[in-house]
Amino acid sequence: MNDRLRVLLVEDSEDDALLLLRALKKGGIEPYYRMVDSESAMETALMNADWDIVITDHSLPGFTSFRVLELTRQFAADLPVIIVSGLIGEDVAVSAMKAGAQDYIMKGNLARLIPAIHREMREVTVRLAKKRAESTLQHMAYHDSLTDLVNRREFERQLVQALHDSRKSVRDCVLLYLDLDQFKIINDTCGHMAGDELLKQLAKVLSQKLRANDTLARLGGDEFGVLLRGCDAMDARKVAESLCEEVREYRFVWDDKPFAVSLSVGMVIMSGQYKTAGELLSHADLACYAAKDRGRNNVQVYESSDKDMRQRQRDMQWMSRLQEALQTNNFFLYHQEMIPLQEASADGFRTEFLVRLRQGNEIIPPGAFIPAAERFGLMPRIDRRVIELAFAYLDRTGLGRETSGTFFINLSGGSLSDGELFNYIRDKVQEYSILPRRVCFEITETSAIANLSDTIGFIERARSDGFKFALDDFGSGMSSFSYLKALPIDYLKVDGGFIRNLLADPIDMGIVDACNRIGHAAGLKTIAEFVETDEVKECLRKLGLDYAQGYGIAKPAPLDH
């Protein structure tokens, strides 16, 4: 507590005021105070200055402590109020406490005044810290952690609201879907840290070109969305073209190397034909792909009659390619090792199986085909293929029957709702003669929560056979901690988005530390993803995480490596 306690004294007796001030000084408090004796004087004092505490008589002429409490809540809700008064009835004192007073002290016995003030100052500090934490969590629930822009979930909510509003009025709204053209080059040549920095800088550049009532969001990866309110098609196109020009003229510098970037923009005029945010985003995405096909760095408006867009829509149908891959041997596995960070965790080999798709001489990473597979409901079949490939490898090498070692296999959200998956896994265990305890299935936090009942049922049945489970991307959703108790798992994999920048961002550091502590409190082992440097690895070791995985530990490699 600050020695110069700022006291708003509601009192009309100078003698009583002097007694209070003497008691404060005797208790080691040197107050800065103002004495008021009317409602108007108190209002002025509350509006024009900040106070640490209000000390009030119970009953001034026409101005009781109940009105003091009302004014305090109106102008400074967290400001504590202590009533120091002469003898009043117990029922009045109880009513005052119920109305919000923190304490009631008799003027004839001020011994409790100093302890009460110290107590309230401590509680105010706790309350304000809690409010700041709640405000931060609320903000994180609706904003992207990297750019601080609105996130996809909140953007989709705003799109739905805009559709609803447009049906009730003639107010025009336009959706812009923005995709960076050279982002992959920067990511691949300079690393994820450079890519993240580019995204943060471009978020600021784009924000400066929009109006206050427009919404800019990061939709994921290098994709942004813009909702233009009260904007017709002609003006919206001008806005989109100005965004393209602004980004085209921007130069990103990393390690003294300049990089040019540009935007491809898909534009959708919102109308009554659209029912969902998903439809809007799908058409905007198609228009954006058309912009890329037509040379990048341009704006394309979605038109259902456009032949190129219809072709793009057909091209996006991965269905036949994935169906063929499922019927052949085009799916195969890589793996990525994990290492222990603590001596107590060095209890066996750990690695994660990663799926790849082979087409001719090309090896296609999962990020290219999994979104399409999820969109068309093919992930459960792909998951089964991965399980079979993994079990066959463990059987062939004998690793699935060793006394130690854990092999991680990813399961999609669609598989968690597959009622026959558990029986399929049991059949494959018998076919390939492996020990279930050697296998740990990974599920993402998002998919687990989306199918919570099915997920818990599946996990409980599989764990009864000896399988282990890991919750992947932990911390990415705001419901992480509340759902953790419900999921019977063995490992937490802390979301890599927090790992990458934890040395530079104290919030990321705090989140990683909190995830680790909560995981350990729940009796779980913790794994850090996306560990790219020795400095990050050493920091994670000091924080107490159990294992690390990432390019700084081992890059994904074919199984025979």
CORPEPE-V22191 format. One record per residue. N is the residue number from 1. BURIAL is I if it has 16 or more other C-alpha atoms within 10 Angstrom, else O. Layout:
BEGIN
n = <N	N>
burial = <BURIAL	BURIAL>
END
This chain:
BEGIN
n = <1	2	3	4	5	6	7	8	9	10	11	12	13	14	15	16	17	18	19	20	21	22	23	24	25	26	27	28	29	30	31	32	33	34	35	36	37	38	39	40	41	42	43	44	45	46	47	48	49	50	51	52	53	54	55	56	57	58	59	60	61	62	63	64	65	66	67	68	69	70	71	72	73	74	75	76	77	78	79	80	81	82	83	84	85	86	87	88	89	90	91	92	93	94	95	96	97	98	99	100	101	102	103	104	105	106	107	108	109	110	111	112	113	114	115	116	117	118	119	120	121	122	123	124	125	126	127	128	129	130	131	132	133	134	135	136	137	138	139	140	141	142	143	144	145	146	147	148	149	150	151	152	153	154	155	156	157	158	159	160	161	162	163	164	165	166	167	168	169	170	171	172	173	174	175	176	177	178	179	180	181	182	183	184	185	186	187	188	189	190	191	192	193	194	195	196	197	198	199	200	201	202	203	204	205	206	207	208	209	210	211	212	213	214	215	216	217	218	219	220	221	222	223	224	225	226	227	228	229	230	231	232	233	234	235	236	237	238	239	240	241	242	243	244	245	246	247	248	249	250	251	252	253	254	255	256	257	258	259	260	261	262	263	264	265	266	267	268	269	270	271	272	273	274	275	276	277	278	279	280	281	282	283	284	285	286	287	288	289	290	291	292	293	294	295	296	297	298	299	300	301	302	303	304	305	306	307	308	309	310	311	312	313	314	315	316	317	318	319	320	321	322	323	324	325	326	327	328	329	330	331	332	333	334	335	336	337	338	339	340	341	342	343	344	345	346	347	348	349	350	351	352	353	354	355	356	357	358	359	360	361	362	363	364	365	366	367	368	369	370	371	372	373	374	375	376	377	378	379	380	381	382	383	384	385	386	387	388	389	390	391	392	393	394	395	396	397	398	399	400	401	402	403	404	405	406	407	408	409	410	411	412	413	414	415	416	417	418	419	420	421	422	423	424	425	426	427	428	429	430	431	432	433	434	435	436	437	438	439	440	441	442	443	444	445	446	447	448	449	450	451	452	453	454	455	456	457	458	459	460	461	462	463	464	465	466	467	468	469	470	471	472	473	474	475	476	477	478	479	480	481	482	483	484	485	486	487	488	489	490	491	492	493	494	495	496	497	498	499	500	501	502	503	504	505	506	507	508	509	510	511	512	513	514	515	516	517	518	519	520	521	522	523	524	525	526	527	528	529	530	531	532	533	534	535	536	537	538	539	540	541	542	543	544	545	546	547	548	549	550	551	552	553	554	555	556	557	558	559	560	561>
burial = <O	O	O	O	I	I	I	I	I	I	I	I	O	O	O	O	I	O	O	I	I	O	I	I	O	O	O	O	I	I	I	O	I	O	I	I	I	I	I	O	O	I	I	O	I	I	O	O	O	O	I	I	I	I	I	I	I	I	I	O	O	O	O	I	I	I	O	I	I	O	I	I	O	O	O	O	O	O	I	I	I	I	I	I	I	O	O	O	O	O	O	O	I	O	O	I	I	O	O	I	I	I	I	I	I	I	I	O	O	O	O	O	I	I	O	O	I	O	O	I	I	O	O	I	O	O	O	O	O	O	O	O	O	O	O	O	O	O	O	I	I	I	I	I	I	O	I	I	I	I	I	I	I	I	I	I	O	I	I	I	O	I	I	O	O	I	O	O	O	O	O	I	I	I	I	I	I	I	I	I	I	O	I	O	O	I	O	O	O	O	O	I	O	I	I	I	I	I	I	O	O	I	I	O	O	I	I	O	O	I	O	O	O	O	I	I	I	I	I	O	O	I	I	I	I	I	I	I	I	O	I	O	I	O	O	I	I	O	I	I	I	O	I	I	O	I	I	O	O	I	O	I	O	O	O	O	O	O	O	O	I	I	I	I	I	I	I	I	I	I	O	O	O	O	O	O	I	O	O	I	I	O	I	I	I	I	I	I	I	I	I	I	O	O	O	I	I	I	I	I	I	I	I	O	O	O	O	I	I	O	O	I	I	O	O	O	O	I	I	O	O	I	O	O	I	I	O	O	O	I	I	I	I	I	I	I	I	I	I	I	I	O	O	O	O	O	O	O	O	I	I	I	I	I	I	I	I	O	O	O	O	O	O	O	O	O	O	O	I	I	O	I	I	O	O	O	O	I	I	I	I	I	I	I	I	I	I	I	I	I	I	I	I	I	I	O	O	O	I	I	I	O	O	O	I	I	I	I	I	I	I	I	I	I	I	I	I	O	O	O	I	I	O	O	I	O	O	I	I	O	O	I	I	I	I	I	I	I	I	I	I	I	I	I	I	I	I	I	I	O	O	I	O	I	I	I	O	I	I	I	O	I	I	O	O	O	I	I	I	I	I	I	I	I	I	I	O	O	O	I	O	O	O	I	O	O	I	I	I	I	I	I	I	I	I	I	I	I	I	I	I	I	O	O	O	O	O	I	I	O	I	I	I	O	I	I	I	I	I	I	O	O	O	I	I	I	I	I	I	I	I	I	O	O	O	I	I	O	O	I	I	O	I	I	I	I	I	I	I	I	O	O	I	I	O	I	O	O	O	O	O>
END
